[in-house]
């Protein structure tokens, strides 16, 4: 067989890059996750042992800080985990890392990004933010997600009508601004430029929605089974299934999943609730029960990574194309601390797996490394000082 020839347009397109971000709101019990020493994985704590199948593609970081996240009321500062900033007076960075990546790689898919929550949506657990500091819609209903991805929209005709009206309004705006431009002074021109920049963003969104409204949704061989809304296991299971399907069908290339603040759940041999157990007060019995929950979460993450490796996308697997990032909104839910943060990066291209303590470097250093890995030519993200190379 002849080789692929560039002159004939036969060179294969570059493989798409994808990002799955998983945030556990109530953190992990770090003595059971973080090794005592830096370097290659040798003696692994019990939670880390659940990920042994993928350790050659894993970099585990510890002791990251979020210096831009100020201590606030209860769990409220958790909203800053992916942007590295929570401060009502001086918010230097409004954009979360998942949305920064989506802005870079999300223009060729039906959804620029999707944000899921494996539990009831609580206002203080919002974690994804656009560049204007506005929350990105966080969906906690598996049925709504499935319908969004794969089912015919019952209101399709009405939505097309609305899109047509939106385009007409934008046309009017453009005509009016052209008539006004010659009469504006320098200061008003600057204001008008800012306004038109916002209009162009809206226009791009309308064009995108109009294009995809005419494209058929993918078909999948997947049955959305009944699940127990009070079960962490069930909820995380179905949400990770949907994350895989969204990435596999190229409906989006950026999925964010939060395992949120849980007041209740059902789990064998456990009394109490997830939130109560995470605030264990160093009680050994509570910690033992907490670890049962966290073992279940780690097992499900490991299974998803295995499923990625089995799922073919063209000539590659989904794992080959996807960077999976796992972190926590708190360093310790027990102490309500927002520093000493763990982070795990799974990627096929990691050359030096193992555990690496960051000695209280800002988490944004890691986010800068993630953003650069996806091809963004930037040297700053939020509170970053220097890049963490996630591959070497």
Phi, psi and omega in degrees: 000137178292150176288163175292131186249127183298322182297332180264009179069030186259358181290130183297142177294152179297139181298138177293149175257143184226156180226126169247121178248129178237124180240121174265110187303316185270013175067191176235155175285100194294330175301337179264004182239319190265124176296159182286332185237157173283160175112195183301150180290120176241271176274110185261134173299165192296322179291321179295330179300331180296341183255015185303326181299339185241014188293336179289347179243022187239131166246122179252124179249151177222167176061028169290151175245163169237079187297339179273001179259112180273148176299131180228196182287120175056235184266003187306319181297348179300339179298342182266007187299319186265349175258340182079014183211131171215100181201114187291342183266320185226078180271102185279331181230122182259352189257132175274155187297323180297321180284330174297317177294318180300321178298334183270325186237002190261015187274350185253011183237164181302319180242127178300320175201164173227138181238119182250155173225123183274060181164176182299137185282116179248139185302321184281000178254015174295130184234344182254131186225138176277179187292346177268001182081016179264142182292137174276136184308128183247118189257127181248008180250112177303323179296317179296321179296314181300315179295321179299321183278321196230346184260154176293135180284122181298332183257028186301314182298318180295320180294321178297323178296317179297318179298319178297320178294320179299318180294323178296318179298318179296323177299317179297316179302315180297318180296317181294319181293324178297322179292329184274334191308317186291340184264000186268142172279179186300315182295318179293327177297320178298316178298318181295322178298317177298317180297316182292328175299317177295320179298319180297322177297316178297319181298317178299318179296316180296316179298318180298312181296321179296318179298310185287339178294339179262002181258136179293146176280152181293155175255137181228151177266074183215131179254123178282100184283162173294145178217161182269115182295344180263010181249118176301315181303309182299314185294313180296321178306304187290324180292322178288327173301314182291326176298315178300314182295321180297320179284318182299319182276002181057031173291330173206164176243004179224116177236134176240131179235126174252132170263105199270190173299115183248123173271332183215154175193168174244131180204138181302138171066022180234134174245150183099202177219168187302312180300315180299318182288328179292335175262066194278345181059026180065022176285118184303323181293318178294318179299320179299318179289321177302318182294332176297319177295313185290329173298318179298319179296315180295321178298321182288323175297316179299319180295322178297317178298321176297317178297322176302318182291334180271345186269115181277135173230100187066233181269358183243178171258163178297327178296322179302327187263350191245130167266126179251124184241124182237129178212189182225148181282344178227154169285318178215118175290329180299319183259359183054050177255149183240020170238191182054050188270139173269156175207137178238134177238123175251126180202139181301331188269003179297126184261340184224077180291159178144190180254136181222113175286140183255002174049050173066031169290153178293140178303332180297338172299319178291318179299323177298319177297320178296315182297318178292327178298330179270011171094003180286131180268079181227154177236013181207138170216115178057237184269018185295150174249314178206161188285141165265118178283111187278351185257319185281000000 
